[in-house]
Structures are given as structure tokens and as C-alpha cells.
Amino acid sequence: MSEHEQKKSGAFNRRDFIQLGAAGLGAVAAGTALFGCSSKRTLPGQARIMTNEPMDKVRVGFVGVGMQGAGHVRNFINIDNVEVKAICDIIPEKVERMQKWVTDAGQPKPTAYTRGEQDFERMCAEEDLDLVFTATPWKWHVPICVSAMKNGKHAATEVPASVTLDESWELVETAEKYNKHCVMMENCCYDRIEMMVFNMIRKGVFGEVLHGECGYMHDLRNYKVGGLYEGDWRIKHSINRNGNLYPTHGLGPVAQAMDVNRGDQFDYLVSMSGPTRGLNAFAKEKLGADHEYAKVKYALGDINITMIKTKLGKTIYLVHDVNLPRPYSRIHILQGTNGLHQGYPSRIHVAGRSKPHRWDEGKSYLEEYDHPLWKNIGEKARGAGHGGMDYLEDYRLVQSLLKGEPMDMDVYDAAAWSVVSALTEESVANRSRSIDFPDFTRGMWKNRAPLGIIER
């Protein structure tokens, strides 16, 4: 049985039992390491909330400064008390561009790391950093985060945080061992309407929330076959994998609103995928019938649907739909005993307030229920990526580090939201068999306080 399986099941072998009996609680408090725990850990099988000492300045190094990574660099140089000290990318010209942005902002020129795909290891080992931020192809997210944490840095990664179950556990166990934050930067948790709905839920407007629907529904055909990703890395996932490859944009905001990992938890899922047609047809039209992307057999079904049950019996419907022509949507339904929000377009029905069997326009509730974070910080986010939510997620990461406060999204959220991909692949491959979620928190979800309303 692996270490994380022992933690999940609560199993102890004879040596562990003897160690625990001899050491006792006092030895644990004094720093005895059981299952690789640091002195700040509690008993084996219990997780904890990561914290850090308050900082005067956040010193950050970036790995991967393409489309999304460059946007984060721009945000960070526009947030107070941040110093961009290092830039790592396999393309020197991209690093030089970021260095100019940083020096134009009045900061010292950051060190360049451009000696190939694994030069991030040198950066993590040599640079005096508080935070390493990665926006690379997915296969590098876990290696970069792990390297950062092992070298005493906090880690932040673009979505998804991990691809496999083992990778998810590796992030959790490394964060716990080194007492470092490992944050998945799920920007959709900071969308203005979704934060307004979260605020309304916290104020009880919808009653008890019982059901959510969400998804990532985005026509990515040109992104995948149009050469927009270096090495065409993203389409290779579509060739080799079948499940929900990108769950977190829709799922993250719904999971927060439904207190997943903070009073409730994902219990199990079932998943199925339909046929694959979209990428072959699009590649044939765009690149020609003889192009490899027109002829290759894709594993990924054009549409994947997943149903999730929580420990408290609540339900979530999750969709992945990126290979067919369609307008963008995340659906974003949160339904309670007194009303609901339904996204795209945003509309709301509240019992006793809305007309019977009629919707209200979602934006009509902003004046009364706009989230305080958007009220206070939204103007600074104007012009930033994805309608400003990229700036808000970067701002909140920096503020949490400066203040020494828990993150809005922590390593347990990163693991639980990302592992959906691996679990859906397993379910799809086994005729939609139900698959249990691992408990990355090892029971801590039962006692954690729900995420509150953050004002700054």
C-alpha cells in the first residue's frame, strides 16, 4: 500500500504503530516526523491549512511566459509590494520581452533562465524567491511546483494543477511536507457574476444550495489544430485521452459555492463521452484531407458529461465541450431551496421576489449584491485578462502572502478539482462505472469553515 493510500485508509503497519506508541502526541508536537510530516503537522492522516509568515514584499519567478504567463507578469508588476526577480522560458525572445516589461515598470532586470525545458530547476535552486508561478504546458505543472516547494518557495500554477491521480497526491504531500502553499490559479472563481452569486449564497438569498451545473464549453478547434500552442502539445491530449480534460473553469466556482473541502466533499462521479467528429472535420477543412490532424484517430469524445455526488448528497452536472462550433459558456447553475442562478446569459429567479415562472436579468442584482472584492478592487482590474478576473486572482494571491493568511484556493482544492480529469478517464474507460474521489484532506473537510466574503 502506497503512502497516500495508507493516509487515505488510515492503515498502519506494525512499525508505524510502534513509532506512534513510543512517540506519542508530545513527540509529534516536538517535531517527530511520521509519514514525512514536518513539525507543524498534526497526527498522521490529518491535513492542515497552509500558512506563512507575513511578508513586506513578494519576490516571484515566472516559468512559461507565453500567452497566459505574459498576462500574469503584467498583472504582478502592477501590484504593490511585488518584485519580479526571475523569468524562465525555453524561448529567449519571450524572456527578453518580459525583462523589458519589468524594467520599464521601474524594477531591476530579472534573471533569465533559458537553458532548456528543465532550467526551472536551476531557478528554483538558485534564486531567492518567495513564489514560483508556472504557466507552461500541463505536463510541467507538477514538476515545477514540486521543485519550487522542495527549494523553499511557494508555488502557483495555471490550470489544471495536475493530470493524474498520483500527481494530485504528489502536490498535496509535498505542500504538507514543506509547509508551502501550492495554489491553482482558477481565474473563473473571480468572475464578477460568479462572485456576486457566491455573495448571494452567503447571504442566504437562494436558501440551501442543493445542485450545481457547470462546464467548459468553448470552441477550441482553431487553438488545437491552428499551431497556437508550441509543439502542438494541447492537441496531443485529445489524441490520447478521453474524459473531461479541463474541468476546473466551471467546477471551481461551483465547488466553492457548495463548500467542497469546507463542510462537504466530492464523493463519487460517473462520466461518459460521445463520439469524436469535430477535430477531424475541422482539420480537414482548415489543413486539408491529407494532414495528420485530419486523419488521426482522436480518443477524446467531442462532448463529455459527468455527474458528481457529494458526501452530503448534493449533485453537480459537469460538461466538457470544446471540439464543436458553439458560443462560449460555463453554464454556472446554482440551485437552492429558494431560487437559482443560471448562466449564459446570466439570469436569476428568487422565490417571493421574482415574478412567478419568470427570470430576472442577472446584472440587475449587481447593485445590491456585487461582491465586495469587485467593489473595492475592480477598477484596478480594468483592462486585465478575461474581463479583469486574472488581475483579481493574482492580487488575492499576493495579498494572502503579504498578510500571512490562508489562500482562497489551496492545495486541497487544486487536487480535488484537477483530479476530476483522471477520474473521468477511468469512468469512461469502464462503461461509466462510478469512481470514488480520494479524500486529499483526510477528513479535515468535515471541520473546515466555509470560504468567507473577502473584501480586499
C-alpha positions in Angstrom: 0.0 0.0 0.0 1.4 3.4 -1.0 2.0 6.2 1.5 -1.1 8.2 0.3 -3.2 5.0 0.3 -2.2 4.5 4.0 -3.2 8.0 4.8 -6.5 7.7 2.9 -7.5 4.4 4.6 -6.0 5.1 8.0 -4.0 1.9 7.8 -0.9 1.5 10.0 1.8 -1.2 9.7 3.5 -2.6 12.8 6.4 -0.3 12.6 4.1 2.8 12.4 2.2 1.5 15.4 5.3 1.1 17.5 6.6 4.5 16.4 3.3 6.2 17.2 3.0 4.5 20.6 6.6 5.4 21.6 6.4 8.9 20.3 3.0 10.0 21.5 1.5 13.4 21.0 4.3 15.2 22.7 6.9 13.9 20.4 4.8 14.9 17.4 4.4 18.4 18.8 8.2 18.5 19.3 8.8 17.7 15.7 8.9 13.9 15.3 8.4 13.1 11.6 5.8 10.4 11.0 5.0 9.7 7.3 7.3 12.5 6.4 5.4 15.1 8.4 7.0 18.3 9.4 6.9 19.6 13.0 3.9 21.7 12.1 1.8 18.7 11.1 -0.7 17.0 13.5 -1.2 13.3 13.7 -0.7 11.1 10.6 -3.9 11.1 8.5 -4.8 14.7 9.2 -4.3 17.6 6.8 -3.8 21.2 7.7 -4.2 24.7 6.4 -1.0 26.1 5.0 0.2 29.5 6.3 3.2 31.7 6.0 4.8 34.5 8.0 3.7 37.9 6.7 5.9 39.5 4.1 7.0 43.0 3.2 7.4 42.1 -0.4 6.7 39.1 -2.6 9.6 38.1 -4.8 8.4 36.0 -7.7 9.9 33.9 -10.5 7.9 33.0 -13.6 8.2 29.8 -15.6 6.5 30.0 -19.0 5.7 33.4 -20.3 3.6 32.7 -23.4 0.0 34.0 -23.8 -1.3 33.4 -20.3 2.1 33.7 -18.5 2.8 37.1 -20.0 -0.6 38.3 -18.8 0.3 37.3 -15.2 3.7 39.1 -15.4 1.9 42.3 -16.5 -0.5 41.9 -13.5 2.2 41.3 -11.0 4.2 44.4 -12.0 1.1 46.4 -11.4 0.5 45.1 -7.9 2.2 46.9 -5.0 4.9 45.2 -3.0 5.9 42.7 -5.7 9.3 42.2 -7.3 9.7 40.1 -10.4 13.1 38.6 -9.9 13.4 35.8 -12.5 11.9 34.7 -15.8 12.2 31.2 -17.3 11.1 30.1 -20.7 12.6 27.9 -23.5 12.3 30.8 -25.9 14.9 33.5 -25.1 12.9 36.2 -27.0 10.0 35.8 -24.7 12.2 36.2 -21.7 13.8 39.3 -23.1 10.3 40.8 -23.7 9.3 40.2 -20.1 12.6 41.6 -18.8 11.8 44.8 -20.7 8.3 45.0 -19.2 9.8 44.6 -15.7 12.5 47.3 -16.2 10.0 49.6 -17.9 8.0 49.3 -14.7 10.9 50.5 -12.7 12.1 47.2 -11.3 15.6 45.7 -11.6 16.1 43.4 -14.6 15.1 39.9 -13.7 17.5 37.0 -14.2 16.9 35.0 -17.4 16.7 31.2 -17.4 16.6 29.8 -20.9 18.7 26.6 -20.9 16.0 24.2 -22.0 12.9 22.7 -20.6 14.2 21.9 -17.1 16.1 25.2 -16.4 13.3 25.9 -13.9 15.2 23.6 -11.5 18.2 25.9 -11.6 15.9 28.9 -11.0 14.2 27.2 -8.0 17.5 26.2 -6.5 19.5 29.4 -7.1 17.1 32.3 -6.9 16.0 34.0 -3.6 12.2 33.8 -4.2 9.0 33.6 -2.2 6.9 32.4 -5.1 7.3 30.4 -8.3 4.5 30.8 -10.8 4.1 28.5 -13.8 2.0 28.9 -16.9 3.6 26.1 -19.0 2.1 23.0 -20.8 0.3 20.8 -18.4 3.0 18.1 -18.1 5.3 20.6 -16.4 2.9 21.9 -13.8 3.6 19.3 -11.1 7.4 19.1 -11.6 7.7 22.9 -11.4 5.5 23.2 -8.3 7.3 20.3 -6.6 10.7 21.8 -7.4 9.7 25.2 -6.0 8.3 23.7 -2.8 11.4 21.5 -2.2 13.6 24.6 -2.6 11.6 26.5 0.0 9.3 28.5 -2.3 5.5 28.7 -2.5 4.0 27.5 -5.8 1.3 28.8 -8.1 0.2 27.1 -11.3 -2.1 27.7 -14.1 -5.0 25.2 -14.6 -5.1 22.2 -14.3 -2.8 21.8 -11.4 -2.3 18.1 -12.2 -3.3 15.5 -14.8 -3.1 12.1 -12.9 -4.2 10.9 -9.5 -0.5 10.3 -8.5 0.3 13.9 -9.5 -2.5 15.2 -7.4 -1.3 13.3 -4.3 2.3 14.5 -5.0 1.2 18.1 -4.9 -0.7 17.6 -1.6 2.1 15.6 0.1 4.8 17.9 -1.0 2.9 21.0 0.2 2.3 19.4 3.6 5.9 18.1 4.0 7.5 21.5 3.3 4.6 23.7 4.6 4.3 25.6 1.4 1.3 27.0 -0.4 0.5 25.3 -3.7 -2.3 27.3 -5.4 -4.1 26.5 -8.7 -4.9 29.8 -10.3 -8.5 29.3 -11.2 -9.4 32.7 -12.6 -13.1 31.9 -13.1 -13.6 31.9 -9.3 -13.1 35.6 -9.6 -15.5 36.4 -12.3 -17.8 39.2 -11.3 -21.1 37.5 -11.8 -19.9 34.3 -10.2 -18.6 36.2 -7.2 -22.0 38.1 -7.0 -23.8 34.7 -6.9 -21.4 33.5 -4.2 -22.2 36.6 -2.2 -25.9 36.0 -2.6 -25.5 32.4 -1.5 -23.6 33.5 1.6 -26.4 35.9 2.4 -29.0 33.1 2.1 -30.8 34.5 -1.0 -31.2 31.1 -2.6 -31.7 29.1 0.5 -29.8 25.9 0.9 -27.9 25.1 -2.3 -28.6 21.6 -3.4 -27.5 21.4 -7.0 -24.9 22.8 -9.4 -24.4 22.7 -13.2 -21.2 23.9 -14.8 -18.8 23.2 -17.6 -16.1 24.4 -20.0 -17.9 24.9 -23.3 -15.6 26.7 -25.7 -14.8 26.2 -29.4 -11.1 25.4 -29.2 -10.8 23.8 -32.7 -8.6 26.5 -34.1 -6.5 26.6 -30.9 -5.8 22.9 -31.1 -5.1 22.5 -34.8 -4.0 26.0 -35.7 -0.5 25.9 -34.3 -1.2 28.3 -31.5 0.5 26.0 -28.9 4.2 25.4 -29.2 4.8 21.8 -30.2 1.0 21.4 -30.6 1.1 20.0 -27.0 -2.6 20.5 -26.3 -4.0 18.5 -29.2 -1.9 15.5 -28.1 -4.1 15.3 -25.0 -7.1 15.0 -27.3 -5.4 12.2 -29.3 -4.5 10.2 -26.2 -7.1 10.8 -23.5 -10.9 10.5 -23.2 -12.7 12.2 -20.3 -13.1 15.8 -19.0 -9.7 17.2 -19.8 -10.4 20.7 -18.4 -12.9 20.6 -15.6 -11.8 23.5 -13.3 -13.1 26.6 -15.0 -16.7 25.6 -14.5 -16.3 23.4 -11.4 -14.1 25.7 -9.3 -16.8 28.4 -8.6 -19.5 25.8 -8.1 -17.3 23.9 -5.7 -16.6 27.0 -3.6 -20.3 27.9 -3.5 -21.2 24.4 -2.4 -18.4 24.3 0.3 -16.5 21.5 -1.2 -13.5 20.7 1.1 -15.0 23.1 3.6 -18.0 21.3 5.1 -18.8 19.0 2.1 -16.7 16.9 -0.3 -16.9 15.2 -3.6 -17.9 11.6 -3.0 -18.0 9.9 -6.4 -18.6 10.5 -10.1 -19.9 8.8 -13.2 -18.8 10.0 -16.7 -19.4 9.3 -20.3 -18.2 10.6 -23.7 -19.9 10.7 -27.0 -18.3 10.2 -30.5 -15.4 12.2 -31.8 -16.1 14.1 -35.1 -15.2 17.8 -34.6 -11.4 17.9 -34.8 -11.2 15.6 -37.8 -13.7 17.6 -39.7 -12.2 21.0 -38.7 -8.6 19.9 -39.5 -9.8 18.5 -42.9 -11.4 21.9 -43.7 -8.5 24.0 -42.4 -5.4 21.9 -43.2 -6.5 19.6 -45.9 -7.6 15.9 -46.0 -4.1 14.6 -46.1 -2.9 16.4 -42.9 -2.2 14.2 -40.0 -4.7 16.0 -37.8 -7.4 15.3 -40.3 -6.6 11.6 -40.4 -5.6 10.8 -36.8 -7.9 8.9 -34.5 -8.8 11.1 -31.6 -9.6 9.4 -28.2 -11.4 12.4 -26.8 -15.2 12.4 -27.4 -16.5 15.7 -28.6 -18.7 16.1 -25.5 -18.1 14.6 -22.1 -20.7 14.7 -19.4 -20.1 13.9 -15.8 -22.3 13.7 -12.7 -20.8 14.2 -9.2 -22.4 13.3 -5.9 -21.1 15.0 -2.7 -20.9 13.5 0.8 -23.9 15.5 1.8 -25.9 14.1 -1.1 -25.8 17.2 -3.3 -25.4 16.9 -7.1 -23.3 18.5 -9.8 -23.6 18.2 -13.6 -20.3 18.9 -15.4 -19.7 19.3 -19.2 -16.6 19.4 -21.4 -17.5 20.6 -24.9 -14.6 22.1 -26.9 -14.4 20.3 -30.3 -17.6 21.6 -31.9 -18.8 25.0 -33.1 -20.5 26.8 -30.2 -20.6 30.1 -28.3 -18.6 30.2 -25.0 -20.4 29.1 -21.8 -19.7 27.8 -18.3 -23.4 27.3 -17.6 -23.0 28.1 -13.9 -26.2 27.0 -12.4 -26.5 27.0 -8.6 -29.9 26.0 -7.4 -31.2 26.2 -3.8 -34.4 25.8 -1.9 -35.4 29.4 -2.5 -34.1 30.2 -6.0 -31.3 29.8 -8.5 -28.8 31.5 -10.8 -28.4 30.2 -14.4 -25.6 31.4 -16.6 -25.1 32.4 -20.2 -27.0 34.7 -20.2 -26.9 35.4 -16.5 -30.4 35.2 -15.1 -31.9 34.7 -11.6 -35.1 33.6 -10.0 -35.8 34.2 -6.3 -39.0 32.9 -4.8 -41.1 35.8 -3.4 -39.1 38.4 -5.3 -39.1 37.4 -9.0 -42.4 37.1 -10.9 -43.7 33.6 -10.9 -42.1 31.4 -13.6 -40.1 34.4 -14.8 -36.4 35.2 -14.8 -34.7 38.4 -13.7 -31.6 39.6 -15.6 -28.5 38.7 -13.5 -26.9 42.1 -13.8 -29.9 43.7 -12.2 -28.8 42.2 -8.8 -25.3 43.7 -9.0 -26.1 47.0 -7.3 -27.4 45.1 -4.2 -25.1 42.0 -4.2 -21.9 42.9 -6.1 -19.1 41.1 -4.3 -17.1 43.5 -2.0 -13.8 42.4 -3.7 -15.1 43.7 -7.0 -16.5 46.9 -5.5 -13.1 47.6 -3.8 -10.6 46.3 -6.4 -12.5 46.0 -9.6 -11.3 49.4 -11.0 -7.7 48.2 -10.8 -8.6 45.1 -12.8 -9.9 47.2 -15.7 -8.2 46.0 -18.9 -6.6 42.9 -17.5 -7.1 39.5 -19.0 -10.5 37.7 -19.1 -12.5 40.7 -18.1 -10.3 41.5 -15.1 -10.6 38.3 -13.2 -7.0 37.4 -14.0 -5.9 40.5 -12.1 -8.1 39.7 -9.1 -6.8 36.2 -8.7 -3.2 37.5 -8.9 -4.0 40.3 -6.5 -5.5 37.9 -4.0 -2.5 35.5 -4.2 -0.2 38.4 -3.4 -2.3 39.8 -0.6 -2.6 36.4 1.1 1.2 36.0 1.0 1.8 39.6 2.3 -0.6 39.2 5.2 0.3 35.6 6.0 -3.3 34.4 5.5 -4.8 31.2 4.1 -5.3 31.1 0.4 -8.8 31.5 -1.2 -7.9 28.3 -3.1 -5.4 25.9 -1.5 -3.6 22.7 -2.5 -6.6 20.5 -1.5 -8.8 22.5 -3.9 -6.2 22.2 -6.6 -6.0 18.5 -6.2 -9.8 17.8 -5.8 -10.8 20.0 -8.8 -8.0 18.8 -11.1 -8.3 15.0 -10.3 -11.7 15.1 -12.0 -9.8 14.6 -15.3 -8.2 11.3 -14.2 -11.4 10.0 -12.5 -13.5 10.7 -15.6 -11.0 9.0 -17.8 -11.3 5.9 -15.6 -15.1 6.1 -15.6 -15.4 6.5 -19.3 -13.0 3.6 -19.9 -15.1 1.4 -17.7 -18.6 1.9 -19.2 -19.3 4.9 -16.9 -18.7 3.0 -13.7 -18.9 5.2 -10.6 -15.4 6.2 -9.3 -14.8 7.4 -5.8 -12.9 10.6 -5.1 -9.8 10.4 -2.9 -10.0 12.4 0.3 -7.0 14.7 0.0 -7.9 16.4 3.2 -8.0 13.1 5.2 -11.2 14.1 7.0 -10.3 17.8 7.5 -13.2 18.8 5.2 -15.7 18.0 7.9 -14.5 20.8 10.2 -13.1 23.5 8.0 -15.0 26.7 7.9 -16.6 27.7 4.6 -14.8 30.3 2.5 -15.9 33.8 3.6 -16.6 37.1 1.9 -13.2 38.6 1.1 -13.2 42.4 0.8 -9.6 43.1 -0.2 
